[in-house]
Amino acid sequence: MNALAQLQPVRDTLQTLLLHQKLTDETQIFLQALRSGDTRHAWGMMSISWEGMNCSDFSSMISEGLPAFGRSTATFIGLVMDDGREAVVDAFLYFENERWASCDVTLSLEESHWKIDRLALREIDWELDPFSDSEPQLTSRTHSLDIEG
């Protein structure tokens, strides 16, 4: 048995399912807070790496740099991956005009609590304005915007 296997006990399937449900719930709560304009709640869910940014600056960053989060109408959570200390949750933001954007929400474990550490928004197969009513221009490109604290 190697040293890494001795340090990290293997989780059983139920533990993994429960953890992934918790990560899904935390991500849904975070994205719902952004969607409802409750950036104070969302800011409170951020990891220690964001402690240098106050709530007002966080709110401005979201509204000016990532408006898709506030303008989405629904979220679907896809794949959840974790290593026990960090997790990436794959989510899809949906909009009234039937368009969508993919995003990754990375969480980190801090003192037994999962906190949002990074956001990555990817807009796939349509122009960068998900709010436009015009027909999407299908392409093979992927645009990415990563935000870290």
KEKOL-331735 format. One record per residue (C-alpha): x, y, z. Coordinates in steps of 0.05 Angstrom, whole numbers, m for minus. Layout:
KEKOL-331735
{xx=X	yy=Y	zz=Z};
...
end
This chain:
KEKOL-331735
{xx=0	yy=0	zz=0};
{xx=30	yy=67	zz=m19};
{xx=36	yy=127	zz=28};
{xx=m21	yy=167	zz=m4};
{xx=m70	yy=109	zz=4};
{xx=m52	yy=105	zz=78};
{xx=m65	yy=179	zz=88};
{xx=m133	yy=183	zz=54};
{xx=m185	yy=131	zz=75};
{xx=m229	yy=108	zz=18};
{xx=m299	yy=136	zz=20};
{xx=m356	yy=88	zz=8};
{xx=m409	yy=101	zz=m45};
{xx=m460	yy=129	zz=5};
{xx=m409	yy=178	zz=34};
{xx=m392	yy=202	zz=m37};
{xx=m466	yy=209	zz=m56};
{xx=m480	yy=249	zz=8};
{xx=m420	yy=294	zz=m4};
{xx=m439	yy=306	zz=m76};
{xx=m510	yy=323	zz=m55};
{xx=m483	yy=373	zz=m5};
{xx=m438	yy=404	zz=m58};
{xx=m498	yy=407	zz=m106};
{xx=m540	yy=441	zz=m53};
{xx=m486	yy=492	zz=m36};
{xx=m477	yy=508	zz=m109};
{xx=m552	yy=516	zz=m120};
{xx=m558	yy=562	zz=m59};
{xx=m500	yy=604	zz=m84};
{xx=m527	yy=610	zz=m155};
{xx=m597	yy=624	zz=m130};
{xx=m569	yy=680	zz=m86};
{xx=m535	yy=711	zz=m147};
{xx=m598	yy=702	zz=m189};
{xx=m642	yy=736	zz=m136};
{xx=m592	yy=793	zz=m127};
{xx=m573	yy=772	zz=m56};
{xx=m499	yy=783	zz=m68};
{xx=m488	yy=792	zz=8};
{xx=m508	yy=720	zz=19};
{xx=m467	yy=696	zz=m40};
{xx=m407	yy=736	zz=m16};
{xx=m414	yy=703	zz=52};
{xx=m406	yy=635	zz=18};
{xx=m338	yy=653	zz=m12};
{xx=m273	yy=621	zz=11};
{xx=m218	yy=655	zz=51};
{xx=m181	yy=671	zz=m14};
{xx=m235	yy=725	zz=m25};
{xx=m228	yy=759	zz=43};
{xx=m192	yy=818	zz=11};
{xx=m255	yy=836	zz=m29};
{xx=m312	yy=871	zz=7};
{xx=m384	yy=856	zz=m8};
{xx=m394	yy=919	zz=m50};
{xx=m335	yy=902	zz=m95};
{xx=m359	yy=830	zz=m101};
{xx=m429	yy=854	zz=m121};
{xx=m399	yy=901	zz=m173};
{xx=m355	yy=846	zz=m201};
{xx=m415	yy=800	zz=m209};
{xx=m462	yy=852	zz=m240};
{xx=m409	yy=882	zz=m287};
{xx=m364	yy=823	zz=m302};
{xx=m411	yy=763	zz=m296};
{xx=m482	yy=788	zz=m310};
{xx=m504	yy=720	zz=m335};
{xx=m506	yy=695	zz=m263};
{xx=m558	yy=748	zz=m243};
{xx=m598	yy=743	zz=m307};
{xx=m605	yy=668	zz=m310};
{xx=m674	yy=639	zz=m295};
{xx=m655	yy=569	zz=m274};
{xx=m596	yy=524	zz=m260};
{xx=m583	yy=451	zz=m274};
{xx=m526	yy=417	zz=m237};
{xx=m487	yy=364	zz=m275};
{xx=m424	yy=327	zz=m256};
{xx=m392	yy=336	zz=m188};
{xx=m319	yy=317	zz=m178};
{xx=m279	yy=322	zz=m114};
{xx=m215	yy=299	zz=m80};
{xx=m240	yy=309	zz=m9};
{xx=m211	yy=379	zz=m2};
{xx=m232	yy=413	zz=m67};
{xx=m292	yy=401	zz=m113};
{xx=m314	yy=424	zz=m181};
{xx=m388	yy=427	zz=m196};
{xx=m410	yy=431	zz=m268};
{xx=m472	yy=475	zz=m275};
{xx=m515	yy=502	zz=m331};
{xx=m548	yy=569	zz=m328};
{xx=m613	yy=576	zz=m367};
{xx=m644	yy=641	zz=m393};
{xx=m714	yy=662	zz=m413};
{xx=m695	yy=662	zz=m487};
{xx=m681	yy=587	zz=m482};
{xx=m606	yy=595	zz=m486};
{xx=m557	yy=569	zz=m435};
{xx=m486	yy=578	zz=m409};
{xx=m441	yy=526	zz=m376};
{xx=m403	yy=544	zz=m314};
{xx=m358	yy=510	zz=m264};
{xx=m362	yy=527	zz=m190};
{xx=m301	yy=505	zz=m150};
{xx=m309	yy=495	zz=m76};
{xx=m256	yy=485	zz=m23};
{xx=m262	yy=453	zz=45};
{xx=m246	yy=503	zz=101};
{xx=m254	yy=481	zz=173};
{xx=m307	yy=429	zz=156};
{xx=m347	yy=478	zz=112};
{xx=m349	yy=479	zz=36};
{xx=m336	yy=549	zz=9};
{xx=m340	yy=577	zz=m62};
{xx=m268	yy=587	zz=m86};
{xx=m272	yy=600	zz=m161};
{xx=m323	yy=612	zz=m216};
{xx=m313	yy=596	zz=m289};
{xx=m365	yy=616	zz=m340};
{xx=m364	yy=583	zz=m409};
{xx=m412	yy=604	zz=m463};
{xx=m416	yy=550	zz=m515};
{xx=m441	yy=548	zz=m586};
{xx=m473	yy=617	zz=m589};
{xx=m453	yy=690	zz=m589};
{xx=m427	yy=719	zz=m524};
{xx=m492	yy=756	zz=m509};
{xx=m538	yy=703	zz=m479};
{xx=m593	yy=756	zz=m470};
{xx=m602	yy=772	zz=m544};
{xx=m667	yy=751	zz=m577};
{xx=m633	yy=741	zz=m644};
{xx=m620	yy=671	zz=m670};
{xx=m554	yy=642	zz=m643};
{xx=m495	yy=637	zz=m690};
{xx=m471	yy=566	zz=m681};
{xx=m396	yy=558	zz=m678};
{xx=m345	yy=508	zz=m652};
{xx=m312	yy=558	zz=m605};
{xx=m314	yy=559	zz=m530};
{xx=m305	yy=624	zz=m491};
{xx=m282	yy=621	zz=m420};
{xx=m278	yy=671	zz=m363};
{xx=m246	yy=647	zz=m298};
{xx=m253	yy=688	zz=m234};
{xx=m210	yy=674	zz=m173};
{xx=m204	yy=710	zz=m107};
end
